[in-house]
Amino acid sequence: MTASGGINLNPGLLDLLTFRPDWPMLVALLLVGGVYFWQYAAAHNRNWWPAWKVALFSLGLLLWFLTTQSQSNSLTGQSMALYMARLMMLAEVVPPLLVLGLPQIRLDSRRGLGQLLGLLLDPWVALAVWAAVIIFWNIPAGFNASVVTNSAAQLLPALYLISSLMVWGVILRPLPGVQPAHVGSRGWFGLLAAVPMMTVAAIWLYTPRVLYTPYVSALCLWNLSPLQNQQYAGWIMMVAGLPSLFLAFGQLMLWLIKLADGDSLPKPPRS
Amino acid sequence: MTNLPAQEPLASLQREQAAPPVRPWYVSAALALCAVTLLLGGVWMFTRSKSPYPFFGTSYSPPAAAARFSGTDDLGKPFTFAPDGKTTTALFFGFTHCANICPVSLAYLAKVRNLLPASERPNFRILFVSVDPARDTVSRMHDYVTYFGQATGVVVPGDQLSSVAQAYGVGYQKSDIKGPDEYQISHTTATYLIDSAGKLRALWDYTQLPQVQRVAQDVQYVAEHPTR
């Protein structure tokens, strides 16, 4: 028997990238891209909106499109590595590209959009939402299984993207007019967000048995065993998490240098 | 959103972009609690809007027509799967040389059946379709399904099996091959819940089956609320 039923177990790159629309996500993507390029076209001063920002934002949109609008989405049940690659793309690659692509924007932190973004980019709020998404959908024990299983396929990619955008928004601070966090607190925040992920990645990489129940006896793509899949998933998670970890260390170093230089010390009162 | 005008001097920018005051930690913590409550409440409302009944398994929304198929049952009689207006079905694909997932799934499904009210049990059937028609003979199927539970075993001819599997999104592949008749089969492990009108209503992964009480509640709901 060579048949594999209704699933292509040896998909190539073209099979994985075949267009398979997720309509709500596609509409969101087009709206975000449309608003960005409309504003760019209307901008008078390109000094505040350089081409490299547009390039980064466009790359973010392209990767967002490939991650959510392709055949690979339907195969993640057969590959933990593919599942993790998709998750990391939405959590660790697309969000920083989109955030770095934002221009200098003047917002009033006391009203409207500025006030809302000030709330969403509060480090406590961002970390709580991100942790809730990770914990609620990945550690099912004790939570509402019906809600978890029946929202995972449609909502989870959007939730990963939004919560990770919030986290990266705190780390990179694209809107200093509404974000009070200084470089030291952002460094601690980044470390707090990155270390648990790197710990999970290391466990997956070195543990000798399959830990994630749905993949224990899964029919796997590319003739990989479930354990190999878990190890690849660990590698993917670790590599994807390194930039944010390095950035957090960099921010902490910068903060320490500033402390050493006395920049953060209280200034003596002027006489 | 406005980008900055060209003539605006840097000093002005720095003044206007001055960071707002830091919130007290307890205000931030309260906001975080509100955000998580809103998030989880919103997700709960989303799932309820899709299906008023909180299925333990993953629900089909809207319910999809379950593919019909024909084969031979474990008593050697011709079998056709088609809605009859009264029978709710749990459909599982497996093979009789399977030593772990298939027998465990059959055993749990038998427990689910036993949890149903006595009056509803005759209208709930468990179908076990072989993904190994080359080795799963009628007698072997009969011995297997009666030993591990109360299912009806069905052997679909090899040339039709692939299209049936495709219709349900089932995958299977030979593995650990030691000889022409000595091998294992890796396969997907979902159990499909089909109502008496022939519509797919939910699926459970095999890791969900041990929670037999909740699985039985899904079955009972679907038995009482078939699609029209």
HADDOCK unambig.tbl for C-alpha pairs under 7 A between the chains (distance, minus, plus):
assign (segid A and resid 1 and name CA) (segid B and resid 174 and name CA) 6.86 0.50 0.50
assign (segid A and resid 2 and name CA) (segid B and resid 173 and name CA) 6.89 0.50 0.50
assign (segid A and resid 3 and name CA) (segid B and resid 162 and name CA) 6.90 0.50 0.50
assign (segid A and resid 3 and name CA) (segid B and resid 173 and name CA) 6.63 0.50 0.50
assign (segid A and resid 4 and name CA) (segid B and resid 171 and name CA) 5.30 0.50 0.50
assign (segid A and resid 4 and name CA) (segid B and resid 172 and name CA) 4.69 0.50 0.50
assign (segid A and resid 4 and name CA) (segid B and resid 173 and name CA) 5.02 0.50 0.50
assign (segid A and resid 5 and name CA) (segid B and resid 162 and name CA) 4.78 0.50 0.50
assign (segid A and resid 5 and name CA) (segid B and resid 165 and name CA) 5.03 0.50 0.50
assign (segid A and resid 5 and name CA) (segid B and resid 166 and name CA) 5.58 0.50 0.50
assign (segid A and resid 5 and name CA) (segid B and resid 170 and name CA) 5.87 0.50 0.50
assign (segid A and resid 5 and name CA) (segid B and resid 171 and name CA) 4.45 0.50 0.50
assign (segid A and resid 5 and name CA) (segid B and resid 172 and name CA) 5.61 0.50 0.50
assign (segid A and resid 6 and name CA) (segid B and resid 162 and name CA) 6.80 0.50 0.50
assign (segid A and resid 6 and name CA) (segid B and resid 165 and name CA) 5.28 0.50 0.50
assign (segid A and resid 6 and name CA) (segid B and resid 166 and name CA) 3.41 0.50 0.50
assign (segid A and resid 6 and name CA) (segid B and resid 167 and name CA) 6.99 0.50 0.50
assign (segid A and resid 6 and name CA) (segid B and resid 169 and name CA) 5.02 0.50 0.50
assign (segid A and resid 6 and name CA) (segid B and resid 170 and name CA) 5.28 0.50 0.50
assign (segid A and resid 6 and name CA) (segid B and resid 171 and name CA) 5.24 0.50 0.50
assign (segid A and resid 7 and name CA) (segid B and resid 169 and name CA) 6.66 0.50 0.50
assign (segid A and resid 7 and name CA) (segid B and resid 170 and name CA) 6.75 0.50 0.50
assign (segid A and resid 7 and name CA) (segid B and resid 171 and name CA) 5.06 0.50 0.50
assign (segid A and resid 43 and name CA) (segid B and resid 3 and name CA) 6.52 0.50 0.50
assign (segid A and resid 44 and name CA) (segid B and resid 5 and name CA) 6.77 0.50 0.50
assign (segid A and resid 45 and name CA) (segid B and resid 5 and name CA) 6.12 0.50 0.50
assign (segid A and resid 45 and name CA) (segid B and resid 6 and name CA) 5.15 0.50 0.50
assign (segid A and resid 48 and name CA) (segid B and resid 4 and name CA) 6.87 0.50 0.50
assign (segid A and resid 104 and name CA) (segid B and resid 3 and name CA) 6.33 0.50 0.50
assign (segid A and resid 105 and name CA) (segid B and resid 1 and name CA) 6.47 0.50 0.50
assign (segid A and resid 105 and name CA) (segid B and resid 2 and name CA) 6.00 0.50 0.50
assign (segid A and resid 105 and name CA) (segid B and resid 3 and name CA) 5.24 0.50 0.50
assign (segid A and resid 105 and name CA) (segid B and resid 4 and name CA) 6.93 0.50 0.50
assign (segid A and resid 106 and name CA) (segid B and resid 2 and name CA) 6.22 0.50 0.50
assign (segid A and resid 106 and name CA) (segid B and resid 3 and name CA) 6.54 0.50 0.50
assign (segid A and resid 106 and name CA) (segid B and resid 4 and name CA) 6.87 0.50 0.50
assign (segid A and resid 106 and name CA) (segid B and resid 17 and name CA) 6.89 0.50 0.50
assign (segid A and resid 109 and name CA) (segid B and resid 20 and name CA) 6.87 0.50 0.50
assign (segid A and resid 122 and name CA) (segid B and resid 28 and name CA) 6.99 0.50 0.50
assign (segid A and resid 124 and name CA) (segid B and resid 28 and name CA) 5.81 0.50 0.50
assign (segid A and resid 124 and name CA) (segid B and resid 29 and name CA) 6.17 0.50 0.50
assign (segid A and resid 124 and name CA) (segid B and resid 32 and name CA) 5.74 0.50 0.50
assign (segid A and resid 125 and name CA) (segid B and resid 28 and name CA) 6.85 0.50 0.50
assign (segid A and resid 125 and name CA) (segid B and resid 31 and name CA) 6.32 0.50 0.50
assign (segid A and resid 125 and name CA) (segid B and resid 32 and name CA) 4.06 0.50 0.50
assign (segid A and resid 125 and name CA) (segid B and resid 35 and name CA) 6.59 0.50 0.50
assign (segid A and resid 128 and name CA) (segid B and resid 32 and name CA) 5.79 0.50 0.50
assign (segid A and resid 128 and name CA) (segid B and resid 36 and name CA) 6.65 0.50 0.50
assign (segid A and resid 129 and name CA) (segid B and resid 35 and name CA) 6.72 0.50 0.50
assign (segid A and resid 129 and name CA) (segid B and resid 36 and name CA) 5.58 0.50 0.50
assign (segid A and resid 132 and name CA) (segid B and resid 36 and name CA) 6.72 0.50 0.50
assign (segid A and resid 145 and name CA) (segid B and resid 56 and name CA) 6.30 0.50 0.50
assign (segid A and resid 146 and name CA) (segid B and resid 54 and name CA) 5.75 0.50 0.50
assign (segid A and resid 146 and name CA) (segid B and resid 55 and name CA) 5.62 0.50 0.50
assign (segid A and resid 146 and name CA) (segid B and resid 56 and name CA) 4.62 0.50 0.50
assign (segid A and resid 146 and name CA) (segid B and resid 57 and name CA) 6.71 0.50 0.50
assign (segid A and resid 147 and name CA) (segid B and resid 44 and name CA) 6.13 0.50 0.50
assign (segid A and resid 147 and name CA) (segid B and resid 47 and name CA) 6.19 0.50 0.50
assign (segid A and resid 149 and name CA) (segid B and resid 57 and name CA) 6.83 0.50 0.50
assign (segid A and resid 149 and name CA) (segid B and resid 58 and name CA) 5.52 0.50 0.50
assign (segid A and resid 150 and name CA) (segid B and resid 47 and name CA) 6.28 0.50 0.50
assign (segid A and resid 150 and name CA) (segid B and resid 58 and name CA) 5.25 0.50 0.50
assign (segid A and resid 150 and name CA) (segid B and resid 59 and name CA) 6.44 0.50 0.50
assign (segid A and resid 151 and name CA) (segid B and resid 47 and name CA) 6.19 0.50 0.50
assign (segid A and resid 176 and name CA) (segid B and resid 17 and name CA) 6.06 0.50 0.50
assign (segid A and resid 176 and name CA) (segid B and resid 18 and name CA) 6.97 0.50 0.50
assign (segid A and resid 176 and name CA) (segid B and resid 19 and name CA) 5.70 0.50 0.50
assign (segid A and resid 177 and name CA) (segid B and resid 17 and name CA) 4.25 0.50 0.50
assign (segid A and resid 177 and name CA) (segid B and resid 18 and name CA) 5.59 0.50 0.50
assign (segid A and resid 177 and name CA) (segid B and resid 19 and name CA) 5.03 0.50 0.50
assign (segid A and resid 177 and name CA) (segid B and resid 20 and name CA) 6.61 0.50 0.50
assign (segid A and resid 178 and name CA) (segid B and resid 19 and name CA) 6.18 0.50 0.50
assign (segid A and resid 178 and name CA) (segid B and resid 20 and name CA) 5.96 0.50 0.50
assign (segid A and resid 179 and name CA) (segid B and resid 19 and name CA) 6.03 0.50 0.50
assign (segid A and resid 179 and name CA) (segid B and resid 20 and name CA) 6.65 0.50 0.50
assign (segid A and resid 180 and name CA) (segid B and resid 19 and name CA) 4.83 0.50 0.50
assign (segid A and resid 180 and name CA) (segid B and resid 20 and name CA) 5.38 0.50 0.50
assign (segid A and resid 180 and name CA) (segid B and resid 21 and name CA) 6.14 0.50 0.50
assign (segid A and resid 180 and name CA) (segid B and resid 22 and name CA) 5.54 0.50 0.50
assign (segid A and resid 214 and name CA) (segid B and resid 207 and name CA) 6.73 0.50 0.50
assign (segid A and resid 218 and name CA) (segid B and resid 188 and name CA) 6.50 0.50 0.50
assign (segid A and resid 219 and name CA) (segid B and resid 186 and name CA) 5.41 0.50 0.50
assign (segid A and resid 219 and name CA) (segid B and resid 187 and name CA) 5.31 0.50 0.50
assign (segid A and resid 219 and name CA) (segid B and resid 188 and name CA) 5.80 0.50 0.50
